[in-house]
Amino acid sequence: YTHPERAYYDFYLNSAHFIFLAPDRTSGLGDGVVWCSKDELAWLSETLSNCSDEEEIFVFLHEAIEGTVSGSKPEQEWGSYQDGGALYDLLTGRENLILFTSHTHWTLNDSDTLYQDSGLSILNTAAVCSLWTSENYPAGEYLPGSQGYYVRVYDSYVEIYGRDFTSGRWIPSAMFVLPLRDK
């Protein structure tokens, strides 16, 4: 599914459309801010415009969009994040689109694991190692563990189950049912 000429790509699996983004621009200031190039955004815009209203769209982006999920708030000083701007504008207002972001390692137990705005749902995906939290610790804290999601797609909704893979337990605060547009 990958394309050697670029790091971003898409594919379909059954009725679901999977889109993988790869920020390819940085500020060059060492501040950790990254973003998708104009070429990547143009490709994404065209890709999304070709999507039907009925298909589920799952977008994956390593860095969280600034000011959305846990670890992406500037006051958290985590470092690298995606400068939303044009990317955020392309993703909002679309139904049946869920964005999964990573990089921060913030646990799924934190209060900002799910962010929603104008039809867009963004999920923090935690990490398979070296978790981080500042929910109850002002200075932040590394935690051992491995967390992620199980996702089930149905005709009119998506079930998302947060899972602590180390303990083998579900994470109740990271379980969501996200409605999809009626087909």
C-alpha positions as CSV (number, residue, x, y, z in Angstrom):
1,Y,0.0,0.0,0.0
2,T,2.9,2.4,0.3
3,H,4.1,4.7,-2.4
4,P,7.9,5.1,-2.8
5,E,7.6,8.6,-4.1
6,R,5.8,9.9,-1.0
7,A,5.2,8.9,2.7
8,Y,1.4,9.6,2.6
9,Y,-1.1,7.2,1.0
10,D,-4.5,5.7,1.2
11,F,-6.3,2.4,0.6
12,Y,-9.7,0.8,1.0
13,L,-10.6,-2.2,3.1
14,N,-14.2,-3.3,2.6
15,S,-16.2,-0.1,2.8
16,A,-13.7,1.8,4.9
17,H,-11.2,4.3,3.6
18,F,-7.8,4.4,5.3
19,I,-5.7,7.5,4.9
20,F,-2.2,7.8,6.2
21,L,-0.5,11.2,6.5
22,A,3.1,12.1,7.1
23,P,4.1,15.6,8.0
24,D,7.0,16.5,5.7
25,R,7.7,20.1,6.8
26,T,9.1,21.6,10.0
27,S,9.6,25.1,11.2
28,G,13.3,24.6,11.3
29,L,13.5,26.3,14.7
30,G,13.8,23.2,16.8
31,D,10.4,23.9,18.4
32,G,8.9,20.6,17.3
33,V,6.2,22.1,15.1
34,V,5.6,20.1,11.9
35,W,3.0,20.3,9.2
36,C,1.9,18.7,6.0
37,S,3.3,20.3,2.8
38,K,1.1,22.0,0.2
39,D,1.5,19.0,-2.0
40,E,0.3,16.6,0.7
41,L,-2.6,18.9,1.6
42,A,-3.6,19.1,-2.1
43,W,-3.5,15.3,-2.3
44,L,-5.6,15.0,0.8
45,S,-8.1,17.5,-0.4
46,E,-8.5,15.7,-3.7
47,T,-8.7,12.3,-1.9
48,L,-11.4,13.5,0.5
49,S,-13.4,15.1,-2.4
50,N,-13.5,11.8,-4.1
51,C,-15.0,10.1,-1.0
52,S,-18.7,9.2,-1.0
53,D,-20.8,10.4,1.9
54,E,-21.4,6.8,2.9
55,E,-17.8,5.6,3.4
56,E,-16.1,5.5,6.8
57,I,-12.8,7.4,6.7
58,F,-10.1,6.6,9.1
59,V,-7.1,9.1,9.0
60,F,-3.8,8.3,10.8
61,L,-1.3,11.0,11.7
62,H,1.7,10.5,14.0
63,E,1.8,14.0,15.6
64,A,-1.3,15.3,17.3
65,I,-2.9,18.5,16.0
66,E,-2.2,21.4,18.4
67,G,-4.8,22.1,21.0
68,T,-6.8,18.9,20.5
69,V,-6.0,15.7,22.5
70,S,-3.9,15.0,25.5
71,G,-0.3,16.2,25.1
72,S,-1.1,18.6,22.2
73,K,-1.8,21.6,24.4
74,P,1.0,24.2,24.2
75,E,1.0,24.6,28.0
76,Q,1.8,20.9,28.3
77,E,5.1,21.6,26.6
78,W,5.4,18.1,25.1
79,G,7.3,19.4,22.1
80,S,6.3,18.1,18.6
81,Y,2.8,18.6,17.3
82,Q,1.1,19.2,14.0
83,D,0.2,22.8,13.2
84,G,-3.5,22.3,12.4
85,G,-4.4,25.2,10.2
86,A,-5.2,24.0,6.7
87,L,-5.2,20.3,7.7
88,Y,-7.7,20.9,10.4
89,D,-9.9,22.8,8.0
90,L,-9.8,19.9,5.5
91,L,-10.8,17.4,8.2
92,T,-13.6,19.3,10.0
93,G,-17.2,19.3,8.8
94,R,-16.8,15.8,7.3
95,E,-19.1,13.1,8.6
96,N,-17.8,9.6,9.1
97,L,-14.2,10.7,9.6
98,I,-12.1,9.8,12.6
99,L,-8.5,10.9,13.1
100,F,-6.1,8.8,15.1
101,T,-3.0,10.7,16.4
102,S,-0.1,9.7,18.4
103,H,3.4,10.9,19.4
104,T,2.6,12.3,22.9
105,H,2.5,8.9,24.6
106,W,-0.3,10.3,26.9
107,T,-2.3,7.6,28.5
108,L,-5.8,6.7,27.4
109,N,-6.9,7.4,31.0
110,D,-6.5,11.2,30.6
111,S,-9.5,13.4,30.1
112,D,-8.6,14.7,26.6
113,T,-8.3,11.3,24.9
114,L,-11.2,12.2,22.6
115,Y,-11.6,15.6,21.0
116,Q,-14.7,16.5,18.9
117,D,-15.5,19.5,16.8
118,S,-17.7,20.2,13.8
119,G,-18.2,16.5,13.0
120,L,-14.5,15.6,13.4
121,S,-13.5,13.1,16.1
122,I,-9.8,12.9,17.1
123,L,-8.4,10.2,19.3
124,N,-5.1,10.1,21.2
125,T,-3.7,6.6,20.6
126,A,-1.3,6.5,23.6
127,A,1.7,4.2,22.9
128,V,2.9,0.7,23.0
129,C,5.6,1.7,25.5
130,S,6.7,4.6,27.7
131,L,3.4,6.1,28.6
132,W,3.1,9.6,29.9
133,T,0.6,11.5,32.0
134,S,0.2,14.8,33.7
135,E,-3.5,14.3,34.6
136,N,-2.7,14.2,38.3
137,Y,0.9,15.2,38.3
138,P,1.8,18.9,37.5
139,A,5.3,18.0,36.3
140,G,4.2,14.9,34.4
141,E,5.3,11.4,34.8
142,Y,6.5,8.4,32.7
143,L,4.5,5.2,33.3
144,P,5.3,1.7,32.3
145,G,2.8,0.0,30.0
146,S,1.2,-0.4,26.6
147,Q,-2.1,1.0,25.5
148,G,-4.2,1.2,22.4
149,Y,-7.6,0.6,20.8
150,Y,-9.7,-2.1,19.4
151,V,-12.1,-0.7,16.8
152,R,-15.3,-2.2,15.5
153,V,-17.1,-0.6,12.6
154,Y,-20.9,-1.1,12.1
155,D,-23.3,0.4,9.6
156,S,-24.3,3.4,11.7
157,Y,-21.6,3.7,14.4
158,V,-18.0,2.8,15.4
159,E,-17.2,1.3,18.7
160,I,-13.8,2.1,20.2
161,Y,-12.4,0.2,23.1
162,G,-9.4,1.4,25.0
163,R,-7.2,-1.4,26.1
164,D,-4.3,-1.7,28.5
165,F,-2.3,-4.4,26.8
166,T,0.1,-4.9,29.8
167,S,-2.6,-5.7,32.3
168,G,-5.0,-7.2,29.8
169,R,-7.8,-4.9,30.9
170,W,-10.2,-2.6,29.2
171,I,-10.0,1.2,30.0
172,P,-13.5,2.3,30.7
173,S,-12.7,6.0,30.3
174,A,-11.4,5.3,26.8
175,M,-14.5,3.5,25.4
176,F,-16.5,5.5,22.9
177,V,-19.4,5.0,20.4
178,L,-19.1,7.4,17.5
179,P,-22.1,7.7,15.3
180,L,-21.8,7.4,11.5
181,R,-24.0,9.1,9.0
182,D,-27.0,6.9,8.1
183,K,-26.4,4.9,5.0
